Amino acid sequence: MRPEADAALSNRTGVPRPRCAERIGLVKLTKAAEAGYDLRPLWRRLIARMLDGSIEAGEGLDLSVIAQLLGDKEAGLAIQETILASHQLFRSPCAAKPPRLRVLALAAATDIGSNTPIEFLLEGSGIELTTLYVMPDADWPDWLPAHDVAMVIASDSDDCRAALDKIALAAPTWPRPLLNLPKFIERLDRDKLHGLLDGIEGLEIPQTVCMTREQLMLLSQSSLAISDVASGLAFPIIVRPRGSHAGKGLAKLDDVNAIQNYLGEHEEDLFFASRFVDYRGDDGLFRKYRIVFIDGQPHACHLAIADRWDIWYMNAQMAASAGKRGEEEAFMQTFDVGFAQRHRAALSGLAKRIALDYFTVDCGETREGSLLIFEADNTAIVHDMDPPDIFPYKVPAMRKVFDAFAAMLHRRAGRANEIAA
């Protein structure tokens, strides 16, 4: 199959153009939920339309998102499966008509956290976003919507693997610039990342190994030595179910006695394990930075500060501490001459090794001053949802990120003269 991005293919084959279903979109629904808006009335209206068969495809995909935002992932994915069985093209709201640029995102049929949330990056940009869900068991459409640049937004997770493989086969003949190629995304899994980044000057990344439930059980029974699992692995270790994100199932196990308790609370069959690195600062607090890389250049996304090692932004209670926010503000405002300069060699080496056009890194700093890598991802959320009355410094910082992303798309599309439009 050779994808085409204009009407000529439709004319040649006689196949009518598939309609791009219009939708409310991930951004508006997520921001409404974060602002405390009750999505349940909308859920009830849309589920009624689905049950009587009158629902439009775009409404159905929005319904899937609402279900997941309300905490029912299983229902959301079931609704998505039903919708995608007959319709795969969706258009998000655009701030400009005609659009300044047209982007086609290649997505996998997965949950809302496993595709790049590109809508957040493009909101208000005047760039039109159309998303094609790549279905492993379905043929490519005979017609694709006109676009200036395409981007793969599926992740390295197991449920995206078949979609990535299918995109990889089509990538060499794609008629427009194609960003975030699958061959680079597939190297981001935790047990592969260490080998990819190991040896970069000023960078530390503990080796991560995939362990079966049986191996962990043998380890808990002292029937297996931890050094036999991987050289350099020693207690305490960090364990999480394979494929989990946002700290779900993440735990620090100090010795073999903690393993059985952990397995009793988690039923998964595969886990990631790595050695624990104590990265607390002199004040006893832990700091986790999110850096977003756009066309090889790092940008500040956020800084979470907490007295616990398993930080993510939501559990750091940044809104409740003026002191923490002051430190985050200084980090973001001085990023180019501060953090980025301090870790210049590590950040440069990391960008070259990962080689994606767009990705994020969650990291810390060791007591020796190295950049400590926790994970690299192409689907971590980069957003502007923090209330500006509490986080006023984030408005210009995130605007810089979004502008850099739009500028990259224009450059890759060969339309740099329109960046300022």
Order of alpha helices (4+ residues) and beta strands (2+ residues): alpha-beta-alpha-alpha-alpha-alpha-beta-beta-alpha-beta-beta-alpha-beta-alpha-alpha-beta-beta-alpha-alpha-beta-beta-alpha-beta-beta-beta-alpha-alpha-alpha-beta-beta-alpha
